[in-house]
Amino acid sequence: FQQTADWDLIDYEDYKFTDPTRGRVKTASVMSAYGCPFSCKFCLHDRNVRYKDMDVFIGEISYLYYSKGIRYFYVYDDTFLLNKNRTFQILDELKEFTRAHFQCLTRANLIDKEIAGRLKEANFVRVSMGLESGSDEILKQVSKGVRTKDAVKACEILCNVGILFRGITDGSF
């Protein structure tokens, strides 16, 4: 596979994250895409979404899983669930890594029962979402494009399939 980063420069014993079911484990942050097309007024993310070749992305995970013993992957895409068909293709590929757990970032209004079920099947154990306000008026003022009821619904859906959710309120992920 075409390696886009030199994964051998990192001592993964020094990079651990808390897997909610296993405690602190060797972790790698990976990206399948960069950018977010939404126009939230508070955000500085690149609005031009660029997708990494899927074989390269899966190849990176495979290398880290088999060669480095990584068992927790933080999918650091700005909005992992943006392209549903692509996400489903990736999730199908991730099922190969049966001993790995995954986490991702997304928007609350992109989560539905189908995607939550597919995330669970692919061993996602946590999903982080931007929940910048509990006020629909403020969300409207900042052009978030998500309502409080979207966030509540997303949290309920994730909880029902056994995936932990994390609400981000200050832009730090």
C-alpha positions in Angstrom: 0.0 0.0 0.0 1.0 3.6 -0.4 2.0 4.8 3.0 1.2 8.5 3.5 3.0 8.9 6.9 6.1 7.3 8.5 4.3 5.3 11.2 7.7 3.9 12.3 8.8 7.2 13.8 6.3 6.8 16.7 6.8 4.7 19.8 3.1 3.7 20.3 3.8 2.7 23.9 4.0 6.5 24.5 0.7 7.2 22.7 -2.2 5.7 24.5 -5.8 6.7 24.6 -8.6 5.4 26.8 -10.7 2.7 25.1 -14.0 2.8 27.1 -14.0 -1.0 27.3 -10.3 -1.7 27.8 -8.7 1.2 29.5 -5.5 2.8 28.1 -4.3 1.1 24.9 -1.8 1.9 22.1 -3.6 4.3 19.8 -3.2 5.8 16.4 -5.0 8.7 14.8 -5.9 8.1 11.2 -7.8 10.2 8.6 -9.8 9.0 5.5 -10.7 12.6 4.6 -9.9 16.2 5.4 -12.2 19.2 5.4 -15.8 19.9 6.3 -18.3 21.5 3.8 -20.5 23.1 6.5 -20.4 26.9 7.2 -20.5 27.1 11.0 -19.4 30.7 11.8 -17.1 29.7 14.6 -15.1 27.1 12.7 -11.9 27.5 10.8 -11.9 24.1 9.1 -11.1 23.9 5.4 -14.5 23.7 3.6 -13.0 21.8 0.7 -13.3 18.0 1.5 -10.5 15.8 0.2 -10.8 12.1 0.4 -7.8 9.8 0.9 -7.8 6.8 -1.4 -9.7 4.1 0.4 -7.0 1.4 -0.2 -4.4 3.7 1.3 -6.5 4.4 4.3 -7.3 0.7 5.0 -3.7 -0.1 4.2 -2.5 2.3 6.9 -4.9 0.7 9.5 -3.8 -2.7 8.4 -0.1 -1.8 8.8 -0.7 -0.3 12.3 -2.8 -3.2 13.4 -0.6 -6.0 12.2 2.9 -4.4 12.5 2.5 -2.1 15.4 -0.2 -3.8 17.5 -2.5 -0.9 17.5 -5.9 -1.8 18.9 -7.6 1.6 19.1 -8.0 3.9 16.1 -9.2 7.5 16.3 -10.6 8.3 12.9 -9.9 12.0 12.9 -11.8 13.1 9.9 -13.5 16.4 10.4 -16.9 14.7 9.6 -16.4 11.0 9.2 -20.0 10.2 8.3 -20.3 12.9 5.6 -20.4 10.5 2.7 -22.7 7.6 3.7 -21.8 5.3 0.8 -18.1 5.8 1.3 -18.5 5.4 5.1 -20.3 2.1 4.6 -17.5 0.8 2.3 -14.9 1.8 5.0 -16.9 0.2 7.8 -17.2 -3.1 5.8 -13.4 -3.1 5.4 -12.8 -2.3 9.1 -14.6 -5.5 10.2 -11.4 -7.4 9.3 -9.7 -5.9 12.3 -11.7 -7.9 14.9 -9.6 -7.0 17.9 -9.5 -3.3 17.2 -11.9 -0.6 18.4 -12.6 2.7 16.7 -13.7 6.2 17.5 -14.7 9.0 15.1 -15.8 12.6 14.9 -19.1 13.7 13.2 -22.2 15.9 13.3 -25.3 14.9 15.2 -27.5 15.3 12.2 -25.6 12.7 10.2 -26.3 9.9 12.7 -29.3 7.6 12.1 -30.2 4.0 13.1 -28.6 2.5 10.0 -25.3 4.2 10.4 -25.2 3.6 14.2 -25.8 -0.2 13.6 -23.0 -0.3 11.0 -20.6 1.6 13.3 -21.3 -0.9 16.0 -20.7 -3.9 13.6 -17.3 -2.4 12.7 -16.3 -2.1 16.4 -16.8 1.6 16.9 -17.1 2.2 20.7 -17.2 6.0 20.8 -18.5 8.8 18.6 -17.6 12.5 19.2 -20.0 15.2 18.0 -19.9 19.0 18.1 -22.6 20.0 20.5 -21.8 23.7 20.7 -25.0 24.8 22.4 -28.2 23.6 23.9 -30.0 26.6 22.4 -31.6 26.3 19.0 -31.4 30.1 18.7 -27.7 30.2 19.2 -27.1 27.2 16.9 -29.1 29.1 14.2 -27.0 32.3 14.8 -23.8 30.4 14.3 -25.1 28.6 11.2 -24.5 25.2 12.7 -27.2 23.5 10.7 -28.0 21.2 13.6 -30.8 21.5 16.1 -30.8 20.4 19.7 -33.3 17.7 18.9 -30.8 16.3 16.3 -28.2 16.0 19.1 -30.7 14.4 21.5 -31.8 11.9 18.8 -28.2 11.1 17.9 -27.3 10.4 21.5 -30.3 8.2 22.0 -29.5 6.2 18.8 -25.9 5.7 19.8 -26.8 4.7 23.3 -29.4 2.2 22.0 -26.7 0.4 20.0 -24.1 0.5 22.8 -21.8 3.2 21.4 -20.6 5.9 23.8 -21.1 9.5 22.7 -19.0 12.5 23.5 -20.2 16.0 23.1 -17.6 18.6 22.2 -18.6 22.1 23.1 -15.4 24.2 22.7 -14.0 23.0 19.4 -11.3 20.8 20.9 -11.5 17.2 19.9 
